[in-house]
Amino acid sequence: MSNIVEAEQHKKKGNAHFSSKDYNRAITEYSLAINKAPNNSVYYTNRALCYLKMKNYGNVIADCEMAIKQDPTSVKGYYMLGQALTEQIDFDTAISNLQKAYDLTIKDKGVFSAEIVQALLSARKKKWNLEEKKRIDQESDLLRYVKGLINAERDRQLQKVSSKSNMFSKIVSSHPPDVQEKMDIINQGHNEKLSQIEQVFSQSDENLKVRDLPDHFLDKISFNIMHDPVITPSGITYERAHLKEHFKKIGHFDPLSRRECRESDLYPNLAMKEAIEDFLSKNGWAADY
């Protein structure tokens, strides 16, 4: 019996164990298949899927990289690699691999495009949320730092004025009227500074909230915010420029529904365009999403 035939038998057994959710035994069979035919990328992606179900992301990455090495057009390899890297918070690399999976499945009219779109959106959103947390922490740290400087300067000035009245204070247990007046002026001035700083950062009250961008504002090809949204006959909205590029490079069909589609079939999504423009007018940061 040839190695290839034996490998396929192990793969078949692995598939049966996978269907029964017995991932450990499935991994054993896929590993035996790999030993018999180490150049077959499918065995690696099958085993990677088991590891993905078990949340063993390090092994998912290793198997997907091997699958891609054997077959640089392995959609499943790039797809699961992107998912595992997302879980390991390596968002830039994850997005790059998921984009590669998406490009390949669109080019070959594969069946995983919708799932890959969701994985890409999830990776981008998780990256955005991480960056938002860092931004919010920096805003809060900056406010505390500036207020600390103002209060430190207040204390320095109060100490300077107070030290001049120490002898008087020891006698009458209070500050002389002119010194108290100076201290009141210092406190008032620094309280006003604190109020002004807090007012500036209160415009930051909105900044201190997590900013979010609705998924339906994002193009299904580039995953950037749309500026000229158009609807296909399938009812799916895309950015016009990216859809035209898709027609030119890949073919005249809707990237997600796979139905035939040409530029003459497109209609401006005016409601979506108006909603996006209104959102951008109130959330300028979203232009850089």
Steps between C-alpha positions, in 0.01 A plus 500: 500500500643840402561779748243719328228237533587445867502876559152533352375219723633682807341822376165323461521368856601846619197651329273250676650585840469871422130458417460332840686794661773263618772746409788322671446177305446702182836672559664160541364380164590822317851478647534146365382627161765773511768243581399305189460802269666810652453711187119497508378835634147369571623275780657800672188717470281214623719461806513877544119509513507249786749718686284804430199327656718422803628861512859380462598801291875436495449166324242657266761752390768233452273274292363784289848626424596150388183476287580832332859387443368193314224695322534881483136519381355325807197712590436296815865539599489880485149510649578295811842662537325837511252374760774361724710818473193705589462300820869559575448877456731522197238699313707643214631158394156348552335759276767450233439124492122532506519750214710248306238230568225736384685597181562134416143388561360790295738424215408131501129565576537297820228441756665649809482869411222591747676325789830665411332842485369450853842388624663804338247739653548333838880534479478865396252576779714328763803696378298822514374422851855435623618830354198673655588364844855630463368841389257524791772403748729765354226765521435413865870495585550839334213656696637366829849622409388856416285525813793374704724775359243769585452372855876471551543863391215604732670324794834662415348850497298440817808368677698809399234736632435291810867483600506879534224497759622212717593722797166681496313172469673358808378794706137532385443154344398650165648680203511880492218648286726604212662156485162327512382722217804404291434131570136540399607664175745216429231239568247684287743534209598135505140389540418700187789332316375159610150592387629610159703182460204285598283693255748431220509132592124495538485539121705188552206343684403381156862408433512295818222281369576208272431608143335252271431485129194311371600199290249585227696819426796287391567386145487120460811502279747744656342502849543877513221750555303564179480837328306408185286198598314314225254208512526189283193308376564261792428784741859519630671838538861561399731796439461579128873538425593168659215317332605638159855382571359157585315490166817595316739257671282207607177494301149635464329346800398605850791406732273357769187371326693383188214619279589663169536873539627785282562868560174588323314292763619714789283759675622767742406420859398856583359416842825332600707788361294753698529293818879469461544870430291587805705261713829645372383856568465407869787252519794629296728231641307236300652624172827332607344166592 
